[in-house]
């Protein structure tokens, strides 16, 4: 089952470089493919995450990262999993790491969507080399932030 999710995130912590900047909510879009690897009790799936970030110019942009999702535990209400990813974040390399909880939305009485909708609450940390040009002589600097959010998912 391929899962597609769309949501928004709100910044709860920033590194020193971003501390005096206001943060706008992010937009997060992700795609998860079915479990592809079983490593002991962990089911690992791959995916792609697209996110926006905006801490005023010059620290704003989009990120496109490949992620690995580690299913930690299944509950009667949904799955808890961790993710780690790397790729393009802004105009440089970036990483993301976090935890998510997928809440399975109960049957809505609409046969075409029953069992296919879930809501995901997430908390993640992001780091990028796209910290602006002020901090480093080589015109790169790193910065990071943590955000939480919620997404609505649909399983194909």
Secondary structure, DSSP 4 states (H G I P E B T S, - for coil): --EEEEEEEEEEEE-GGGTTS--PPEEEEEEEPPP-EEETTEEEEEEEEEEEEESSTTSEEEEEEEEEEEEEEEETTEEEEEEEEEEEETTEEEEEEEEEEEEEPPP-S-TTTTTTEEEEEEEEEEEESBS-SSS-TTS-B-EEEEEEEEEEEEE-
